[in-house]
Amino acid sequence: MPVVRANGIDVHYETVGNPDDPAFLLIMGLGAQLIAWPADFCAELAARGFHVVLLDNRDVGLSTAFDELGPPDVAAIMGGDPSTAPYLISDMAADAAGLLKALDLPRAHVAGVSMGGMIAQQLTIDHPDLVASLCSIMSTTGDRTVGRPTPEAMAVLMRPPGTTRDEILAGSVATSRAIGSPAYPAPDERLHQQAVASYERSYRPQGTQRQYAAILASPDRTTALATVTTPTLIIHGEADPLINVSGGRATAAAIPGAELLVLPGMGHDLPQPLWPQIIDAMTANTARS
């Protein structure tokens, strides 16, 4: 897998499609590696005429880890003391900007899911010249009054990781099932295969904790989002238990001219039956740039 030095760290990335086509950067969410983007989803986006670029965010996958910093004090950060958060969403956005510059991509369409949506939003705020269009999927603004998880989803998020391979894999499947789309349940075999692929490629539970700390310690983006002039699409599942649909609605309301697509029965995942509708909407949004 190729790697570049960007923003002072090693960023691992992959590409799909023709390098001569317009770039489309895809950013994954909390604790998720670039392989969490379904291969067929990326292939279909490339078939629409895009050069798809995927990256491992810092602290997951094969990009630079910050294990020497140890785990953050999440309880303290929730209580208003962000001092143990080793970095912020803005730092992760700078990583993505550095990747685009290292790849000599002057502009790219950008989409992110969950925490990846937060990074995509911040990238558009901080580096508007790099972003041709923005798509924020199942994400939120950083306003703590919107996008709140259900108690059940929060319990899954805060559950300690397993100590054996089997426990870790079972926990991953259970988490995916708990936050997934109720109208489009994924087969257990597929969830297990995804868990195995993620575990065998890279397993960094402390990295996930530090990323979560970055989410909690980062400021509300609502005011800054009002300055965004990039064509923007917000996609959110109506049944999302991890980031309530109010987070998507607030993001769309914050960005002038943003379009909002709310999908009934969709939770906090990308169910395959909805890919055509999602990719159609993403492609239409790029045409607005």
QUIVEN-V151146 format. One record per residue. RES is the residue in one small letter. PHI is phi as a letter, one per 20 degrees, with the letter a starting at -180 (* if undefined). Layout:
RES;PHI, RES;PHI
This chain:
m;*, p;f, v;b, v;c, r;e, a;b, n;l, g;n, i;c, d;e, v;d, h;e, y;b, e;c, t;c, v;c, g;o, n;e, p;f, d;e, d;e, p;g, a;f, f;c, l;e, l;d, i;d, m;e, g;e, l;g, g;m, a;d, q;e, l;f, i;f, a;f, w;f, p;g, a;g, d;f, f;f, c;f, a;f, e;f, l;f, a;f, a;f, r;e, g;o, f;c, h;e, v;e, v;d, l;c, l;c, d;e, n;f, r;g, d;m, v;c, g;m, l;d, s;f, t;g, a;e, f;d, d;f, e;f, l;e, g;m, p;f, p;f, d;e, v;f, a;f, a;f, i;f, m;f, g;e, g;o, d;d, p;e, s;f, t;e, a;f, p;f, y;a, l;c, i;g, s;f, d;f, m;f, a;f, a;f, d;f, a;f, a;f, g;f, l;f, l;g, k;f, a;f, l;e, d;l, l;d, p;f, r;b, a;b, h;f, v;c, a;c, g;b, v;d, s;l, m;g, g;f, g;f, m;f, i;f, a;f, q;f, q;f, l;f, t;f, i;f, d;e, h;c, p;f, d;f, l;e, v;d, a;e, s;b, l;c, c;c, s;d, i;d, m;l, s;c, t;b, t;e, g;n, d;f, r;f, t;e, v;c, g;m, r;f, p;f, t;f, p;g, e;f, a;f, m;f, a;f, v;f, l;f, m;e, r;f, p;f, p;f, g;f, t;d, t;c, r;g, d;f, e;f, i;f, l;f, a;f, g;f, s;f, v;f, a;f, t;f, s;g, r;f, a;f, i;d, g;f, s;e, p;f, a;e, y;c, p;f, a;f, p;f, d;g, e;f, r;f, l;f, h;f, q;f, q;f, a;f, v;f, a;f, s;f, y;f, e;f, r;f, s;a, y;c, r;c, p;f, q;f, g;f, t;f, q;f, r;f, q;f, y;f, a;f, a;f, i;f, l;f, a;e, s;f, p;f, d;f, r;e, t;g, t;f, a;f, l;f, a;f, t;e, v;f, t;d, t;f, p;g, t;c, l;c, i;d, i;d, h;b, g;e, e;f, a;d, d;f, p;e, l;e, i;c, n;g, v;g, s;f, g;f, g;f, r;f, a;f, t;f, a;f, a;f, a;f, i;d, p;g, g;m, a;f, e;e, l;c, l;c, v;d, l;d, p;f, g;m, m;e, g;d, h;d, d;a, l;d, p;f, q;g, p;f, l;e, w;g, p;g, q;f, i;f, i;f, d;g, a;f, m;f, t;f, a;f, n;f, t;f, a;f, r;f, s;f
